[in-house]
Amino acid sequence: MPAMIRKLVTVLDETRQEMGRPVTPAIRRAAVCAVIANPFAGHYAEDLSELVAQGEELGALLAAQALAALGIPGEAVHSFGKAAVVGEAGELEHAAALLHPKMGAPVRAALGKGPALIPSAKKSGGPGTAIDVPLGHKDAAFVRSHFDAMEVRVPDAPRAGEILVCLALTSGGRPLPRIGGLTVDGIEGRDGLR
């Protein structure tokens, strides 16, 4: 059964200056969140395949919405991350079913590639619960300049029988990175790590 979406929320930020210094080009980060009905709220179910399928559906939808918000093609995305907040009538495994087995494939398809592990976070909470969507470079997990997070919250979600599912994409790493390590120019692109 397709996800029952109550609402979509998009958060977009653009950093143009940091510590009085220009950030050129400006770094844009977009997080798109879907508030969905939890089909397993209030009861235990051994088979969570319905949520796994919804995760795949949401991966495609949220990636398309985030790319539209950023205004760039998928190949130009630098970082990605995903997160979910499960309402009190659900369990963390419901978030895991959405985020892990199948959500990544349609996100990577929208980006043209992205062999790195998509960082993720999950928690339980009520309406307005904030979650930090962890971010990492889509092609090489060891690019330190892209270790980041984007905080999101939806004031009226998740309700007890809902799940808030978020995908974040960026046009760059942190502003003014200078702690060393693997750089974007040094990515080999072989294994998703370097």
N, C-alpha and C positions, 0 to 999 in steps of 0.2 A: 504494500500500500504506500502511495506517495506520502511524503511528509506533509502534515497539516500545519501550514505556516500561518501564524497569527500576524506577524509583522517582520519586516526587514528594516534594519537600522544600519546606516553607513556613517562612519566617523572618518574624516579626512583631516590630516594636518600637514602643514608645509612649513619647514624650517628654512628661513632666509638669512638669519643671523644667529651666531652663537658667541657669547663673550665679546660682543661688540665687533665681531669679525664677520664678513659676508660668507655665506655658504652658497657657492656657485658650482654647479647648478643647485637650486633649492632642492631639499630632500622632501619628497612626499611619501606619506604613509597612509594607507587606507585599510580600515577594518570593516568588514561587512558581517553583520550578525543576523541570524535567522532565529526567531522565537518559534519553536515548534511544540506541538502536543507530544507528550511522552506516552506512547501506546502501552507502556508497561508500568505506568505510575500506579502505586498502591498495591502491586502484587509481584511476586517472584515469578520469573519465567526463565527456563533453562535455555531456550532458543531465542537469541536476540537478532536473528537474521533480518528481521524487518528494519531494525535500526541500522544494521550494516548497509542494507540497500539504500536507506535514506541518506546515509553518509555519502555514498557515491553520488546520489542526486544533488545533495547540497554542495559537494565539492565543485561540481560544474557550475551551479548557480552562483555561489559566492565568489568563485574565481572571476566569472564574467562581470559581476557587479563591481568587484574591486578593481578590475582592469579599467572599466568604464569610469570609475571615480578617479583613478590615477591619470587617465587620459594617455596611456602609453600601451604599446603592443606587449604581449606576453613575454617576448624575448628580451625586452628592456627591463623586466623586473629583476631586482637584486635579491631581495630577501622574502621569506615567507614564514608563516607560523599559523597555528590553529589552536583553538581552546573551546571549552564548553563548561557551562555551569548548569548543574542538574537541580531542579526544584526539589523540595523536601520529600515529596512522595516517590522520588526516584532513587537511583543508586549510581555510584561512580562508574560501574560497569556499563551503564547505559551510555554515558559519555564516551567511554572507550569503544563501544560498538560503533558509534557514529564517527569517531575520529581516526581509528586505526586501520581496520581491514581494507576499506575501499575508497576512502575520501581522497587520498593522495593522487591516485591515477588521473582523475579528471582535472585536478589542479595542475599537475605536471603537463598534461596535454594542452591546457590553455596557455601554459608558459613556453611551450616548445621544447622544454627539457626541465631539468631540476632534479638531478640524481641524489642530492643530499637528503638526509633525513629531515622531514618537516618537523620542527620543534613543536611540542604540544604541552598543554596544561589542562587540568580538569579539577573541578571542585564542586561541592554542594553549596547551595545558598538560596536565599529568597530574592524577592524583587529588589533591584538596585545593587546586587552584589557585584563588586568590581572583580575583574580578572585581568592579569597581565598575560597577554598573548606573547609568548617568547618568539623571537625572530632570529633567523640564521640565514646565511647566504644559500641560495637555492642550488648552487653548483658545487660548493666546497664548504663543508661544515667548519673547517679550521680557519676561516677568514675572520680574524678577531674584530676587524672594523665593523662587522655586521652582527656581532653579539649584542642584542638589544631586546626590548620588549615594548609593547604598546598597551596601555591600560584602556580597557573598555568597560562600559556598564550601560545597562538599559534600565531606566527608572522603574518600569513596571514589569520587569521580567528577571528571572523566570518565576512564574507562579508555581504553586505546588506540583501541578501536573504537567509542567513544561520543561523544556531544555533550551538554553541559549547556546547557540553554536556560532563560532566566529572564525573567520579566516582573515589574516592580515597579509598584505603585500606592500613592498616598498620600492621606491625608485633609487635608493642608495642606502648606505650604511649610516653609522652615527655621524653627526656633524664633526668635522675637524679631528678625525681619528689620528692617534700618534703613539700607540703603545706597541707597535712592531708586530711581528708575525707575518703570516702569509697575507699577501695583498691580492686584490682583484686581478691585477696584471700578472700575478704569478700562478693563477689557477691552472692546473693541469687538466682537470675535468675527467679523470679516469674512473674514480671510485666514489665520488660524492664526498670525499674527505678533504682532498687537497686539489 
